[in-house]
Structure formats: structure tokens, C-alpha cells
């Protein structure tokens, strides 16, 4: 296991459990799930290479962005849709299994912003900034990315992207629901 993880109280069993949890299809549309599947794989691989946690987070962000597009049936910008989901009460702090204080690194990202009243509001301001910085070539690395990837999935799970997946079965390559006809 990468020697940096113990500094952040993250264990191999935690990474394994969260990797599996991120990859579960649940009720997300396949076009969103595929990004969380990859995020989960990257979380598991990050046990040996801490830096892969950053890539896991950004795969989860893309999965959330896709889920927002499906939920709102809109191609509006990610930041707008994220803020809309929070302002409409679709996403609340109750969605999170755990709310962790963000590191100073992330707090500095929001210094010029109007203070957020909730964790969801904070994320709706922070995550689009991080996404844009990363996509424009700024290298980002922090242990918080594993926890943020988990929170992206917790948010995505609240969105309407498809009907329930029958029996939880999805095609192994397309990740689309497998629907069997009763005879």
C-alpha cells in the first residue's frame, strides 16, 4: 500500500469497500455509471499509487455531470446544473454518509466566494472550479479526492437518470440495463 495513505487514516479495506460501492449500478443510467465504475477502479488502484485518487475524483465528476444532464434533460453548464440541483433542494446535506471538513487547500479555492451555508452549496462552488482547473492543465493532488469522489456518487444517486434497473443487471460492456422478457 502507498505509504502516504496512513497519514490520512485511510486503510486498504476502506479503499476496497469504497471502490466496490462506487461501481454499483444502483439506479443510475449506464452512461453515468460507466464513469463511476472507472472511478471505483481508480480508487482501488490508488492503494498502490496515491496519485490515482485525483483521477478517480475527476471520473466521478464526469459521472455526476452526466447524471445532471440526464436529470434536467439539459446541456447547460455543469456549474449551473449543480447549483440548480442544490437550490431546488434535490441535493441536500442529508445525502452524505459523512461530511468531512475540507482541507485548507480547498478552502483557499473559495476565499473570494460568498460563504456557503451548507456543504452542498460549498461543493457546488468548489467542484466546478476544480474541474475547470484540472481540465485546463493544473495538476491537483490531495487526499480529499477519495472522499469527494464518494460524495459525487452520493449526489448522483439522488438524481433521476433512468427507471430502476431490473434485477440490478447491466451489460458488461455498455453498462446499459439488461431487460429480460417474462415468458
Long-range contacts (C-beta under 8 A, 24 or more apart in sequence): 1-47, 1-48, 2-46, 2-47, 2-48, 2-49, 2-50, 4-50, 4-143, 5-47, 5-50, 5-143, 7-143, 8-143, 10-143, 10-146, 12-47, 15-43, 15-44, 15-46, 15-47, 15-146, 16-44, 16-47, 18-43, 18-146, 18-150, 19-43, 19-44, 21-150, 21-153, 22-56, 22-60, 22-149, 22-150, 22-153, 25-165, 25-168, 25-170, 25-175, 25-177, 26-157, 26-165, 26-168, 27-157, 27-161, 27-162, 27-163, 27-164, 27-165, 28-63, 28-67, 28-156, 28-157, 28-159, 28-161, 28-162, 29-66, 29-67, 29-70, 29-161, 29-162, 30-162, 30-170, 30-171, 30-174, 30-175, 30-176, 30-177, 31-66, 31-70, 31-175, 32-63, 32-64, 32-66, 32-67, 32-70, 32-156, 32-161, 33-63, 33-170, 33-175, 34-63, 34-175, 35-59, 35-60, 35-62, 35-63, 35-66, 36-60, 36-63, 36-153, 36-156, 37-175, 39-63, 39-149, 39-152, 39-153, 43-146, 43-149, 46-146, 50-141, 50-143, 51-141, 53-141, 53-143, 53-145, 53-146, 53-149, 54-134, 54-140, 54-141, 54-142, 54-145, 56-145, 56-146, 56-149, 57-130, 57-145, 57-146, 57-148, 57-149, 57-152, 58-131, 58-134, 59-149, 60-148, 60-149, 60-150, 60-152, 60-153, 61-127, 61-130, 61-131, 61-152, 63-152, 63-153, 63-156, 64-127, 64-152, 64-153, 64-155, 64-156, 65-131, 67-155, 67-156, 67-159, 67-161, 68-159, 70-159, 70-160, 70-161, 70-162, 71-159, 71-160, 71-161, 77-128, 78-128, 78-131, 79-124, 79-128, 82-123, 82-124, 82-127, 82-128, 83-124, 83-125, 85-124, 85-155, 85-158, 85-159, 86-118, 86-120, 86-121, 86-124, 90-158, 90-159, 91-120, 91-124, 91-155, 91-158, 92-118, 92-120, 93-118, 93-119, 93-120, 95-120, 95-154, 95-155, 95-157, 95-158, 96-151, 96-154, 97-150, 97-154, 98-147, 100-144, 100-147, 102-126, 102-144, 103-142, 103-143, 103-144, 105-142, 105-144, 106-130, 106-142, 106-144, 120-155, 123-148, 123-151, 123-155, 127-152
